[in-house]
Amino acid sequence: MRIVLLALIIIVFSQVFAVNVMNVYQRDTEIRNILHIIAENGGMLPSSHEKAENYIDFFNPFKKIEITKDTPYSTRYFVVNLKGNFVTSISIKNLPLISESEAVEFASQVVVNPTGYGFVGDYRYYYVSNEKNGSAMVICLDYSKELRETFKLASISTLSGLLCILLLIIPIRFFSKKAMLPVENAINKQRQFITDAGHELKTPIAIISADADVLEMCEGESEWIDSIKNQTARLDQLVKNLVTLSKLGEEENKPQKYALFNFSNSVKEISSSFETLAKTNGLEFIYDISPSVNVFGNEDEIKQLVSILCDNAVKYTTKGGIIKVSVYRSGKTVYFDMYNDCENIDSDKLEKLFDRFYRADSSRSRETGGYGIGLSIAHVIVQRHKGKIKAVCTKPNSVTFKITLTSKPFKPTDVKRFL
C-alpha cells in the first residue's frame, strides 16, 4: 500500500514539475525572442504583421515566431542606448509608467555586470554591445505579468495534484484491501496448517524415538538404530523450526513484551553455552563484547537470534577455525557481528543464505543436520526489531553476519510483511 501511494505521489508530482518547467521554459524563450527582435529592429518591435512574419525563432531556426499586429502594443518595454558611459537616448513610450530616470537606473544596474540576457527587478533584460563604435543598447521588458501567471499555474497545478492524490487514496485503499484479502487468508491458512501439522507430527516422532531407544536396549547398538535416531532427531528439529516460523506469524496481532534489556549479558550468556562445544570441535571462540550495551526489544527473541547464529557458526566453522562474537554501540545503534571461518561462499549466494531451506553446501548441511531454516528465523526476528542483517565476506574462506539493532524505543513491527 505504501509503495503504491509513494509511486502515485512521484508520478503526479513529476508531471506537475514537468508541466511547470516546460511552461517556464516556453515563456522565457518567447521573451528572449522578443528581446532579440527588438534589438535586431533598432530598439522597437516591427509595426507590421508582414514584417514580423519574417522573423525566425532565434532558439529554434526551423520555427517562425508568431507576432501579431497587437504584439507591439501589448509588449511593455523600454530601451536605453549608451555610448561609453553616456546615455545617448531613452525610449519609454512602450512603458509609460516608468520615468526616464528610473529607466537609466535600471540600465546602470545592467551595465555594472552585463551578461547578455538576465533579470533586474521585474524586468527581463537584453544587453547588446557594438565593439566597433563603443555603443550599447539595454532593452528591459516587463516580466511581472509572466511571473504572476507562472506562479498561478504552479499553484493551481500543485493543488490539482494534491487533490488527485487525495481522491485516489480512498479507492486505492478500498480495492487494495479487497485484493489482498485472498492473499492474507491463504497465508493465515498456511500458518495454521504448519502449526497443526507440527503438533500432529510431534506425537509419532516422539513414539518413534522412544521405540528406537527401547529397541536399542533390547537388541543392542546397531547402525540401523542409530540411523533411525539421527533421522528422528533431525525431523523433530525441522518440525520445531517450522512451528517457530509459524508462531512468529501468529503473534503479529498479540501484545509483545518489548523493553530495554542488557544485550551484552544476553549475548555472553547464550554464546558461552556454545563455547564448550566449539572447543571440543577444536575451534577457537573469541569474545569482543562491550559491557552494558542495551537493546530495545523482546529479550527471548533476541536470545533465540544469538543462539541461531552461534549454532550456525559452530556447525559450519572449518576445523581449527575461529569464531568471534562482537557487540558494540554507536549512539542509539547497536552492532552485533558473528564471524567464523568457513568454506568459501560465492558472493552471489550470500543474500540467499536467509531464504528458507537454502543451503550453500547441501552435503555439509546433511552432515551437521541443518535444514536452512535457522537463518530465516534470524532474519524475521531482526526485521521485527526494526534492524538489519546481512552476510559479508571480509576475507576469503570466512563469513560475518552483521546485525544492527537499536536501543531507541519503537512500536513493534507488524511481522506479516516479512513472512
C-alpha positions in Angstrom: 0.0 0.0 0.0 2.8 2.4 1.0 4.7 1.6 -2.2 1.7 2.2 -4.4 1.0 5.6 -2.7 4.6 6.6 -3.0 4.7 5.7 -6.7 1.4 7.6 -7.2 2.8 10.7 -5.5 6.1 10.5 -7.5 4.2 10.2 -10.8 1.7 13.0 -10.1 4.3 15.5 -8.9 6.7 14.5 -11.7 4.0 15.5 -14.1 3.3 18.7 -12.2 7.0 19.5 -12.2 7.4 18.7 -15.9 4.4 20.9 -16.8 5.8 23.9 -14.8 9.3 23.5 -16.2 8.1 23.4 -19.7 5.8 26.5 -19.1 8.7 28.5 -17.6 11.0 27.5 -20.5 8.4 28.3 -23.1 7.6 31.7 -21.6 11.2 32.6 -21.2 12.0 31.6 -24.7 9.3 33.8 -26.1 10.5 36.7 -24.0 14.1 36.3 -25.2 12.9 36.0 -28.8 11.0 39.3 -28.5 14.1 41.0 -26.9 16.2 39.7 -29.7 13.8 41.0 -32.3 13.7 44.5 -30.6 17.5 44.6 -30.7 17.6 43.5 -34.4 14.9 46.1 -35.2 16.9 49.0 -33.7 15.1 49.2 -30.4 11.5 48.6 -31.4 9.1 45.8 -32.4 8.0 45.5 -36.0 4.9 47.6 -36.6 3.5 45.4 -39.4 2.4 41.9 -39.4 4.1 41.2 -42.7 7.5 42.2 -41.4 7.0 40.3 -38.2 6.5 37.1 -40.1 10.0 37.3 -41.5 11.5 36.8 -38.0 12.7 33.3 -37.2 12.8 31.8 -33.7 16.3 32.7 -32.5 16.5 29.5 -30.4 14.7 27.2 -32.9 15.7 28.2 -36.5 13.1 25.9 -38.0 10.2 27.7 -36.3 8.8 31.2 -37.1 7.8 33.5 -34.3 4.1 34.2 -34.0 3.9 38.0 -33.7 0.6 39.6 -34.4 -0.3 43.3 -35.1 -1.2 43.7 -31.4 2.2 42.4 -30.1 3.9 45.9 -30.4 1.2 47.4 -28.3 0.8 44.7 -25.7 4.6 44.3 -25.1 5.8 46.6 -22.3 9.4 47.5 -22.6 11.9 50.4 -22.6 15.2 50.9 -24.3 18.3 52.8 -23.2 21.1 53.5 -25.7 24.6 54.1 -24.4 27.9 55.2 -25.8 30.7 54.7 -23.4 29.5 55.9 -20.0 26.9 58.3 -21.5 23.2 57.8 -22.3 22.5 58.8 -25.9 18.8 58.1 -26.0 15.9 56.7 -23.9 12.7 55.2 -25.2 9.9 54.7 -22.7 6.9 55.1 -25.0 6.0 51.4 -24.6 6.2 51.6 -20.8 4.8 55.0 -19.8 4.6 54.1 -16.1 8.3 54.3 -15.7 10.3 57.6 -15.8 13.5 58.3 -17.7 15.5 58.5 -14.5 14.2 55.1 -13.4 15.0 53.6 -16.8 18.6 55.0 -16.6 18.8 53.5 -13.0 17.8 50.0 -14.3 20.2 50.3 -17.2 23.1 51.3 -14.9 22.5 48.1 -12.9 22.7 46.1 -16.1 25.9 47.8 -17.3 27.7 47.0 -14.0 27.5 43.3 -14.8 26.5 42.9 -18.5 25.7 39.2 -19.3 23.6 39.3 -22.4 20.2 38.1 -21.1 19.3 38.5 -17.4 17.0 39.8 -14.8 16.8 43.1 -13.0 13.8 43.6 -10.7 10.7 42.6 -12.5 12.3 43.1 -15.9 14.0 40.6 -18.3 16.8 42.5 -20.0 19.0 42.0 -23.0 22.3 43.8 -23.3 23.7 44.3 -26.8 27.1 46.0 -27.4 28.9 47.1 -30.5 32.6 46.9 -30.0 33.4 48.8 -33.2 31.8 52.1 -32.2 31.6 51.5 -28.4 27.8 51.8 -28.3 25.5 49.6 -26.4 21.8 49.0 -26.0 19.9 47.9 -22.9 16.4 46.5 -23.5 14.2 45.8 -20.4 10.9 44.0 -20.9 8.3 44.0 -18.1 8.2 40.4 -16.9 5.8 40.8 -14.0 2.8 39.5 -15.8 4.6 36.4 -16.9 5.8 35.9 -13.3 2.3 36.1 -11.9 0.9 33.7 -14.5 3.8 31.3 -13.9 3.2 31.3 -10.1 -0.5 31.0 -10.7 -0.1 27.9 -12.9 2.4 26.4 -10.4 -0.1 26.9 -7.5 -3.1 25.5 -9.5 -1.2 22.5 -10.8 0.2 21.7 -7.3 -3.2 21.9 -5.7 -4.7 19.8 -8.5 -2.0 17.2 -8.0 -2.7 17.1 -4.2 -6.5 16.8 -4.9 -5.9 14.0 -7.4 -3.8 12.1 -4.8 -6.4 12.6 -2.1 -9.2 11.4 -4.4 -7.3 8.4 -5.5 -6.2 7.3 -2.0 -9.7 6.3 -1.0 -10.4 3.8 -3.9 -6.8 2.6 -3.7 -7.1 1.7 0.0 -10.5 0.2 -0.6 -9.6 -2.0 -3.6 -6.1 -2.9 -2.2 -7.6 -4.3 0.9 -10.1 -6.4 -1.1 -7.3 -7.5 -3.5 -5.0 -8.5 -0.5 -7.8 -10.3 1.4 -7.4 -13.7 -0.5 -3.6 -13.5 -0.1 -3.9 -12.8 3.6 -6.4 -15.7 4.0 -4.1 -18.0 2.1 -1.1 -17.0 4.3 -3.2 -17.5 7.5 -4.3 -20.9 6.3 -0.7 -21.8 5.5 0.4 -20.8 9.0 -2.4 -22.7 10.6 -1.6 -25.8 8.6 2.0 -25.7 9.6 1.1 -25.2 13.3 -1.5 -28.1 13.2 0.8 -30.4 11.2 3.7 -29.6 13.6 1.6 -30.6 16.6 0.3 -33.7 14.9 3.8 -34.8 14.0 5.3 -34.4 17.4 3.5 -37.5 18.8 4.6 -40.0 16.1 8.1 -38.6 16.2 8.2 -39.0 20.0 6.9 -42.5 19.7 9.4 -43.5 17.0 12.2 -42.0 19.1 11.0 -43.9 22.2 10.7 -47.2 20.3 14.2 -46.8 18.9 15.5 -46.4 22.5 13.6 -49.5 23.6 14.9 -51.4 20.6 18.4 -50.4 21.4 18.1 -51.6 25.0 16.7 -55.0 23.8 18.8 -55.6 20.7 21.9 -53.6 21.5 23.5 -50.8 19.4 23.4 -51.1 15.6 23.9 -48.7 12.7 20.2 -49.1 11.7 19.0 -48.0 15.1 21.5 -45.1 15.1 20.2 -44.0 11.7 16.6 -44.1 12.9 17.5 -42.0 16.0 19.5 -39.5 13.9 16.8 -39.0 11.3 14.1 -38.8 14.0 16.2 -36.0 15.8 16.6 -34.1 12.5 12.9 -34.4 11.7 12.0 -33.3 15.3 14.2 -30.2 14.9 12.7 -29.4 11.4 9.2 -29.5 12.9 10.2 -27.2 15.8 11.7 -24.7 13.3 8.6 -24.7 11.1 6.4 -24.2 14.2 8.6 -21.4 15.3 8.3 -19.6 12.0 4.5 -20.1 12.1 4.3 -18.8 15.7 6.1 -15.6 14.7 3.3 -15.0 12.2 0.5 -15.9 14.6 1.8 -13.5 17.2 1.7 -10.4 14.9 -1.5 -9.2 16.5 -0.7 -10.2 20.1 1.0 -7.8 22.6 4.7 -8.3 22.6 7.0 -7.9 25.6 9.3 -5.2 24.3 11.6 -3.5 26.8 15.1 -2.2 27.2 17.5 -5.0 28.4 21.2 -5.7 28.7 22.1 -7.1 25.3 25.8 -7.6 26.3 24.8 -10.0 29.1 22.3 -11.9 26.9 24.9 -12.4 24.2 27.5 -13.6 26.7 25.0 -15.9 28.4 23.9 -17.6 25.1 27.3 -17.7 23.3 29.1 -19.2 26.4 26.9 -22.3 26.2 28.3 -22.9 22.7 31.9 -22.2 23.7 32.5 -25.7 25.2 31.1 -27.4 22.1 33.3 -25.2 19.9 36.4 -26.1 21.9 35.5 -29.8 21.8 35.5 -29.5 18.0 38.9 -27.8 18.0 37.6 -24.3 17.3 38.8 -21.1 18.9 36.0 -19.0 20.4 36.7 -15.2 20.9 34.6 -12.6 22.6 34.7 -8.9 21.9 31.7 -7.7 23.8 31.4 -4.1 25.1 29.8 -4.1 28.6 26.3 -2.7 29.4 25.1 -2.4 25.8 21.3 -2.1 25.9 18.8 -3.1 23.2 15.1 -2.4 23.0 13.1 -5.5 22.1 11.9 -8.9 23.1 14.7 -10.5 25.1 13.6 -14.1 24.4 13.5 -13.5 20.6 16.9 -11.8 20.7 18.4 -14.7 22.7 17.0 -17.0 20.0 18.7 -14.9 17.4 22.0 -15.2 19.2 21.5 -18.9 19.6 20.8 -19.5 15.9 23.9 -17.6 14.8 26.1 -19.3 17.4 24.8 -22.7 16.4 25.3 -21.9 12.7 28.9 -20.8 13.4 29.8 -24.0 15.4 28.3 -26.2 12.7 30.0 -24.6 9.7 33.3 -23.4 11.0 36.2 -25.3 9.4 38.4 -27.5 11.6 40.8 -25.3 13.6 38.9 -22.2 12.7 37.9 -19.1 14.7 34.5 -17.9 15.9 34.4 -14.3 17.0 31.4 -12.6 18.7 31.4 -8.8 18.7 29.0 -6.4 20.4 29.5 -2.6 20.3 27.4 0.6 20.2 27.4 3.9 18.4 24.8 6.3 19.6 21.4 4.6 19.7 22.6 1.9 17.2 23.8 -1.4 18.4 26.1 -3.6 16.3 26.3 -7.4 16.7 28.8 -9.3 14.5 29.2 -13.1 14.3 32.4 -14.1 12.4 33.5 -17.6 11.6 36.0 -19.3 9.3 34.3 -21.5 6.8 34.5 -22.9 3.3 34.5 -20.2 0.6 31.0 -18.8 -0.2 30.3 -17.1 -3.6 29.2 -13.5 -3.2 26.0 -14.1 -5.2 25.0 -16.8 -2.6 25.3 -14.5 0.5 21.9 -12.9 0.1 20.3 -16.4 -0.4 21.5 -17.6 3.0 18.4 -16.1 4.6 16.0 -17.9 2.2 14.0 -20.8 3.7 15.6 -24.2 3.1 18.6 -22.7 1.2 21.9 -24.2 2.0 25.2 -23.1 0.4 26.6 -26.6 0.8 23.9 -29.3 0.9 26.3 -32.1 1.7 27.8 -30.2 4.7 24.3 -29.4 5.9 23.3 -33.0 5.8 26.3 -33.9 8.0 25.5 -31.1 10.5 21.8 -31.7 10.5 20.8 -28.3 9.1 17.7 -27.6 7.0 18.3 -24.0 6.1 15.5 -22.6 8.3 17.6 -21.1 11.2 18.8 -18.1 9.3 15.3 -17.4 8.0 14.1 -17.2 11.6 17.0 -14.9 12.5 16.1 -12.7 9.6 12.5 -12.4 10.7 13.5 -11.7 14.3 15.8 -8.9 13.2 13.1 -7.4 10.9 10.6 -7.5 13.8 13.1 -5.3 15.8 13.5 -2.7 13.1 17.0 -3.9 12.5 19.1 -5.1 9.6 21.0 -8.3 9.0 23.4 -9.2 6.2 26.2 -11.7 5.4 29.5 -10.4 4.2 32.9 -12.0 3.4 35.6 -9.7 4.8 38.3 -12.1 3.7 38.4 -15.4 1.8 37.1 -18.5 3.5 35.1 -16.6 6.1 31.7 -15.1 6.7 30.4 -12.4 9.0 26.8 -11.9 9.9 26.4 -8.2 10.7 23.3 -7.2 12.6 22.2 -3.7 13.6 19.6 -3.2 16.4 18.5 -0.1 18.3 18.2 1.0 21.9 15.6 3.5 21.0 12.0 2.5 21.9 9.8 1.8 18.9 6.4 0.3 18.0 6.7 -3.4 17.4 6.8 -4.1 13.7 4.0 -6.0 12.0 5.7 -9.2 11.0 3.3 -10.3 8.3 5.3 -8.2 5.8 8.3 -10.5 6.4 6.7 -13.9 6.4 
